[in-house]
Every structure is written in C-alpha cells, then in structure tokens.
Amino acid sequence: MDSLRTILTLLDPSADEQPAFQAAMVLAKRFGSELELLLAEFQDFHAGYFDPMTTTLQEFHDSVMAGHRALIERCAQAATEDGVKALGEALWGTPFHEVVLARVAATRPGLVVKYSTYHSRIERTLFTGSDWHLVRDCPVPLLLVKEPGRLVGTRILACVDPLHTNDKPASLDRKLLRRGATLAEKLGGELHALHVCAIPQPMNLVGDAYVAALAVPPDEEWLGRARESYKQLMSGYDLPKDRVHQRVGVASREIVAAAREIEAGIVLMGAVSRRRLERWFVGSTAESALDRLPCNVWVEKPEPRDA
C-alpha cells in the first residue's frame, strides 16, 4: 500500500498543459515511483482533415504520431531531469479506454492517472465516455486529476460505508482508510473520514413508493446501527473526533458538501464489483458525486478475492 511502483500516466494529445503528468510527478517523487507515459490517439480522429492533394494518409498519420512521440519525449526528459524514471509510448487505436485497459492488463501499474476538466459554472466535471469506462472497469486504483496543485499538504476525505450497502465488502472500507493514511503521510496531508447515513435514492426504489421514500428519513434504530458500525470501523484508526464525520441525507450531495466544507484536495471513494455483470461498478452515489466534486478523486477497488 505504501509503494506505487509504477504510475501509468495518460497524456492528452490535444493539450499544451499536462495536469495528469504534473500530478503523477508529485506522487512519483513522494513514493519513489517510475512513470509509464501513454498517449493514445483515435484511429479516425484526423480522417476528416486529410487532404489527398498534399500528402498521403500514411504520411499524415506518421506526422501526427511523430508529434505525439515528441510530447512523450519532452515529458520523459522533464521527469528524468527531476529525478524520476519515465518511459512512454504513443499508440494509434480506438476506443481510448480499451487501449488504456489493455495496457493496464499488460503492465499492472500501481495507479492510473488521468486529467478530468472541472467547470465551476455548471458544477460538473466534463467527463467523457472514456472517463466513465475507466472508473467502472479499471482494475487498479484510478486518480482523476482536476487540480494537480491540491495534492500536497491537503485534506484527504475517505468516504466509507460500514453498513456495506450496494454489496460493498467490508475490506474496501479498510483499504480506503489505509490508502488515505498513506497519502496523508506521503503528501503531508490530513486524513478525514466520512460516512453518510443515506436516505434512499429513486433508482433504488420501484413504482409508486418512489417519491414517498425520498421524504422519509432513516428511523432511529437504523441510525443507531449505522453510528455503531461506523464507530467500530474507526476504532482501529487514530483520527481526532473532528476529522471523523457522519451525515444523514442523500449520499452524493453530502459527500460533495463535506468535501467543500473541509476544503478537501482529494476525495477517496470505493467501487464494487457486480458479479452478474462481470464488471466493476460504481454505484449511483459515487457517479452522482464524481462529476460534482471540484477536487481530485481517487477511486479504489476491492481485492479480487473480495469482488
């Protein structure tokens, strides 16, 4: 858990700035990691701009890839000059997420880092389809970078679920807290924990009971059980009381609100496996929160034996 041997860093072929690379460099220097740089381009992205009168399609393809390899070389050189070993590759393939997942399966990095733009006016991250595929399907931890400058010396909010709703294994909560403690230590941050006693959301209900259930808060017996479960979970971690948070409400809203209130730079969330679908699944709570969080988001998965 303390070591991230290799960090797979996804570069953006169309951007001058590379926030994912910036974030990966911060982590690599703190953890002693090596960087694996990957730039994946869609096969048909440039086809509409091809002018057969001036060049062949192969020449155009080669020119594009040469530019991408030059970007990788610049990043690798910058990493080397800063004391971090880095290697990279530019690939021509589609869809993007499948190219990335194939590389993850081949090299098994300790972490995948990707940039996701946050737009404060509409309070949503501009997630692409590839972002969501990686959130659901990437079998190793995934860091979605929104603000690379908010990794060091920041507050880290680990979102746990001691009642194990949505089929989450108990071990995932412990993994989130261990990861949060490690990040806090390596990055000079401050770990906080959050459990939301969630009011049921519509997608968990059926038929006419739908709206009525939204207005009915959990009963005291259920709340008491939730508080006790959370207390037992946190008993193994030496966190001050003011860093252990519990809320009642719609989970996604409360996670975003808590992250804003403590000015978290990283939010840690868990993903679970739906065996019948044979794929990773992030429940509606996480999906609703992910695109509204203005900070960096780290997604953890259970160990394979627990999935």
C-alpha positions in Angstrom: 0.0 0.0 0.0 2.9 2.4 0.8 4.5 1.8 -2.6 3.3 2.8 -6.0 5.9 1.0 -8.1 4.7 2.3 -11.5 2.2 5.1 -12.3 0.5 4.9 -15.7 0.1 8.5 -16.8 -2.4 9.3 -19.6 -1.2 12.3 -21.6 -3.6 14.5 -23.6 -2.6 14.7 -27.3 -4.5 18.0 -27.8 -3.4 20.0 -24.8 -0.4 22.2 -24.1 -0.6 21.7 -20.3 -0.5 18.1 -18.9 -2.1 18.1 -15.4 -2.1 14.3 -15.2 1.7 14.4 -15.8 2.1 17.2 -13.1 0.1 15.1 -10.6 1.9 11.9 -11.4 5.3 13.7 -10.9 4.2 14.8 -7.4 3.3 11.3 -6.5 6.3 9.7 -8.1 8.7 11.9 -6.2 6.9 11.2 -2.9 6.5 7.5 -3.4 9.7 6.8 -5.4 7.7 5.6 -8.4 8.5 5.2 -12.0 6.3 6.7 -14.7 4.8 4.9 -17.6 3.6 7.6 -20.1 0.8 6.6 -22.5 -0.6 8.8 -25.3 -3.5 7.1 -27.2 -5.0 8.6 -30.4 -8.2 7.5 -32.0 -7.8 5.8 -35.4 -10.3 8.0 -37.3 -9.9 11.3 -35.4 -8.0 13.1 -38.2 -9.6 11.5 -41.2 -11.9 14.5 -41.9 -8.9 16.8 -42.2 -6.9 14.7 -44.6 -6.1 16.4 -47.9 -5.1 13.8 -50.5 -3.8 16.6 -52.7 -1.0 17.5 -50.4 0.0 14.3 -48.7 -0.8 10.6 -48.3 -2.8 9.3 -45.4 0.2 7.3 -44.2 2.3 10.5 -44.2 -0.3 12.4 -42.3 -0.6 9.6 -39.8 3.2 9.5 -39.4 3.3 13.2 -38.9 0.7 13.1 -36.1 2.4 10.2 -34.3 5.8 12.0 -34.6 4.3 14.9 -32.8 2.9 12.7 -30.1 6.2 10.9 -29.6 7.9 14.3 -29.3 5.5 15.2 -26.5 6.2 11.9 -24.7 10.0 12.5 -25.1 9.6 16.0 -23.6 7.7 14.7 -20.6 10.1 11.8 -20.1 13.1 14.2 -20.3 11.5 16.6 -17.8 10.9 13.6 -15.4 14.4 12.4 -15.7 15.8 15.9 -15.0 13.6 15.9 -11.9 14.9 12.5 -10.7 12.0 10.4 -11.9 12.5 7.5 -14.3 10.0 7.6 -17.1 9.3 5.7 -20.3 6.4 6.2 -22.7 4.7 5.1 -25.9 2.2 6.7 -28.4 -0.4 4.3 -29.7 -2.9 4.7 -32.6 -6.1 2.9 -31.5 -9.7 3.1 -30.6 -11.7 3.3 -28.4 -9.4 5.1 -25.9 -10.5 3.3 -22.8 -9.9 -0.1 -24.3 -6.3 0.9 -25.3 -5.7 2.0 -21.7 -7.3 -1.1 -20.2 -5.2 -3.3 -22.4 -2.0 -1.5 -21.2 -3.2 -1.9 -17.6 -3.7 -5.6 -18.1 -0.2 -5.9 -19.7 1.8 -3.9 -17.2 -0.3 -3.9 -14.0 0.7 -0.4 -12.8 0.0 0.6 -9.2 -2.1 3.6 -10.3 -3.6 5.1 -13.4 -3.7 8.9 -13.5 -6.0 10.9 -15.9 -6.9 14.5 -16.2 -10.6 15.4 -16.0 -11.7 19.0 -16.6 -13.8 20.7 -13.9 -16.1 23.5 -14.9 -17.2 25.5 -11.9 -20.0 27.4 -13.6 -22.1 24.3 -14.1 -20.6 22.5 -11.2 -19.8 19.5 -13.2 -16.7 17.7 -14.4 -16.6 17.3 -18.2 -16.3 13.6 -18.0 -16.1 11.8 -21.3 -17.4 8.3 -22.0 -13.8 7.0 -21.6 -13.6 8.5 -18.1 -16.6 6.6 -17.0 -15.4 3.4 -18.6 -12.1 3.7 -16.7 -14.0 4.5 -13.5 -16.0 1.3 -13.8 -13.6 -1.1 -15.5 -10.0 -0.1 -14.5 -8.9 -2.9 -12.1 -6.2 -0.8 -10.4 -6.6 2.5 -8.5 -7.5 5.5 -10.6 -6.7 9.1 -9.9 -8.9 11.6 -11.7 -7.0 14.9 -11.6 -8.9 18.1 -11.5 -6.4 20.3 -9.6 -2.8 19.0 -9.6 -1.8 21.8 -7.3 -4.0 20.4 -4.5 -2.2 17.1 -3.8 0.5 18.2 -1.3 -0.5 19.4 2.2 -4.1 18.9 1.5 -7.1 17.4 3.4 -8.0 13.9 2.2 -11.6 12.7 2.6 -12.1 8.9 2.7 -15.8 8.0 2.1 -16.6 4.7 3.8 -19.7 2.6 4.0 -19.6 0.4 7.2 -23.1 -0.9 6.6 -21.8 -2.3 3.2 -24.7 -1.1 1.1 -24.5 -1.8 -2.7 -22.7 -5.1 -1.9 -19.5 -3.4 -0.8 -17.1 -5.7 1.0 -16.0 -4.6 4.5 -12.4 -4.8 3.4 -12.9 -2.0 1.0 -13.5 0.5 3.8 -10.3 -0.6 5.5 -8.5 -0.3 2.2 -9.8 3.3 1.7 -8.7 4.3 5.2 -5.2 2.7 4.8 -4.8 4.4 1.4 -5.9 7.7 2.9 -3.5 7.4 5.8 -0.6 6.6 3.4 -1.4 9.5 1.1 -1.6 11.8 4.1 1.8 10.7 5.3 3.5 10.8 2.0 1.9 14.1 0.9 2.0 15.9 4.2 -1.8 16.0 4.3 -4.6 15.5 6.8 -6.9 12.4 6.7 -10.7 12.8 7.3 -13.3 10.1 7.2 -16.9 10.4 6.1 -19.9 8.1 6.4 -23.3 9.2 5.0 -26.4 7.6 6.5 -28.1 7.7 3.2 -31.7 8.5 2.5 -32.8 6.1 -0.3 -32.5 7.5 -3.8 -35.1 7.0 -6.6 -33.0 4.5 -8.6 -33.1 2.1 -5.6 -36.9 2.1 -5.5 -39.7 0.7 -7.6 -43.1 2.0 -8.7 -45.3 4.3 -6.6 -43.2 4.1 -3.5 -40.6 6.1 -5.3 -41.4 9.7 -4.3 -42.7 8.9 -0.8 -39.5 7.1 0.2 -37.4 10.3 -0.6 -39.2 12.2 2.2 -38.8 9.5 4.9 -35.5 9.7 6.8 -34.0 6.6 8.3 -35.5 5.5 11.6 -33.6 5.8 14.9 -32.9 2.1 15.1 -31.3 2.1 11.7 -29.3 5.3 12.5 -28.1 3.8 15.8 -26.9 0.7 14.0 -25.1 2.9 11.4 -23.4 5.0 14.1 -22.3 1.9 16.0 -20.9 0.3 12.8 -19.0 3.5 12.0 -17.7 3.7 15.5 -16.4 0.2 15.3 -14.8 0.7 11.9 -13.0 3.9 13.1 -11.8 2.4 16.4 -8.8 0.9 14.6 -7.7 4.3 13.3 -6.2 7.1 15.4 -8.2 10.0 14.0 -9.2 13.0 16.1 -13.0 13.3 16.6 -13.1 16.5 14.5 -11.9 14.5 11.5 -14.5 11.7 11.7 -17.7 12.9 10.0 -21.1 11.4 9.8 -24.1 12.9 8.0 -27.7 11.9 7.1 -29.0 12.7 3.7 -28.7 12.0 0.0 -25.2 10.4 -0.1 -23.9 12.1 -3.2 -24.9 15.6 -2.0 -23.5 15.1 1.4 -20.1 13.9 0.0 -19.8 17.0 -2.2 -20.9 19.2 0.7 -18.4 17.7 3.1 -15.6 17.9 0.6 -16.3 21.6 0.1 -16.7 22.3 3.8 -13.3 20.8 4.8 -11.7 22.1 1.5 -10.6 18.6 0.6 -8.0 18.3 -2.1 -8.5 14.5 -2.6 -11.7 12.5 -2.1 -11.3 8.7 -1.8 -14.2 6.6 -3.0 -14.7 2.9 -3.4 -16.0 0.9 -6.4 -17.6 -2.5 -6.1 -18.0 -5.5 -8.4 -21.3 -6.8 -9.7 -20.6 -10.5 -10.3 -23.6 -10.9 -12.6 -22.3 -8.3 -14.9 -18.7 -9.4 -14.6 -17.5 -5.8 -14.5 -16.6 -3.2 -12.0 -19.5 -1.0 -10.9 -19.6 2.4 -9.2 -23.0 2.9 -7.7 -25.3 5.8 -8.3 -24.0 7.5 -5.2 -20.4 7.7 -6.5 -21.4 8.5 -10.0 -23.6 11.4 -8.8 -20.8 12.8 -6.7 -17.9 12.3 -9.0 -19.0 14.8 -11.6 -19.7 17.5 -8.9 -16.6 17.3 -6.9 -14.2 20.2 -7.6 -11.2 18.3 -6.2 -9.1 15.3 -7.2 -10.8 12.0 -6.9 -9.1 8.7 -6.1 -11.1 5.5 -6.9 -10.2 2.3 -5.1 -11.3 -1.3 -5.9 -11.7 -4.3 -3.6 -9.1 -7.0 -3.7 -10.0 -9.5 -6.5 -10.9 -12.2 -3.9 -13.4 -9.8 -2.4 -15.0 -8.6 -5.6 
